[in-house]
């Protein structure tokens, strides 16, 4: 059987799709590049916004319309929360409520997907990420925080960490084929919490035992970057100087309604401390605009914080109410018009883009180490620096060379690129 995969959402979802692919290949299936050459398609869904739910439904209907007879199996976060809808309204062939690769394999192969305890993350180790040069390594799943807007925690369940020995073993397998490994999960800052370990302990062991691969952290909360972890950015040369720290809002009244556990001042102080400690730092954040009750003054507070902190990129989203979350009720009580949320998002995106362009300009002439990922739209390969700058690559580089390579950021006219250093 030939099986294709279509994945929506975050790196944790992408990791899960790779585990599903590996499980099905172990069962004798072949992976198809797309639905045209497939007998079945696994649609791994996301539920972070209403738009994500709607996109998954549209994609399933399109597959059914364009490929009669194709077996469509819907899995993932949206499937976990909206299984009846996918079964009745969309008429998917099979729906797996979650991400367990063994259940998905049984569903694809036609066997009944028997229930599996949520605490299980899925057996076996991922040996490679077929979809890219860099490898994803999920170290944790689920979340114990209760942000009022988040449906992902409802779909993923409580926080649980993989054993250190399992993470190290899988990292060793991935390091054999990937020059960079990104540690991902739903709330990786809680890795090892209550189990005598921590994210800092894990990163220290990984960077020490696998010095030939670059490690990068996925999204981690600013307040969960402790001194031990911060020190590793200086002491471990193979830890990428890049942090993505969700902010969501720069106004305390909004943060309280979001049920975030940090204040504006707490986030600000930690971000400034981190930036002061790291002379080179790619710094990103998530921001939600138009959250219920957000006033013009609240928005101005967020804008002011973005202007003050050294962000190099931002992910900005207008608020999207998710049924079953406290924020959905707030949206009925104190709604912000969608056009206002969209305009606020546009303003902050433009500000984030300007901050990113200024940071990139400041890096011209800098020596960097890059992983060559893929060709750009013009066919020129793109390289990713440690501080999360994705730039065209020029100079001595072979198409099959996926090692971390040294180079220099240079400018020709309006174009910035990495000139690879000849070996």
Secondary structure, DSSP 8 states (H G I E B T S, - for coil): -EEEEEE-S-HHHHHHHHHHHHHHHHTT-EE-SSGGG-SEEEEEE--SSHHHHHHHHHHHHHHHHHSTT-EEEEEEHHHHH-HHHHHHTS--SEE-SS--HHHHHHHHHTS------TT---SS-----TT-SSEEEE-EE------TT-SHHHHH-S-EE--HHHHHHHHHHHHTT-SEEEEE-S-GGGTTTTTT--HHHHHHHHHHH-TTSEEEE-S--GGG--HHHHHHHHH-TTB-SEEE---B-S-HHHHHHHT-SS-HHHHHHHHHHHHHH-SS-EEEEEEEES-TT--HHHHHHHHHHHHHS--SEEEEEE----TTSHHHHHHHHS---HHHHHHHHHHHHHHHHHHHHHHHHHTTT-EEEEEEEEE-TTS-EEEEETTS-EEEEEES--TT--SEEEEEEEEETTEEEEEE---
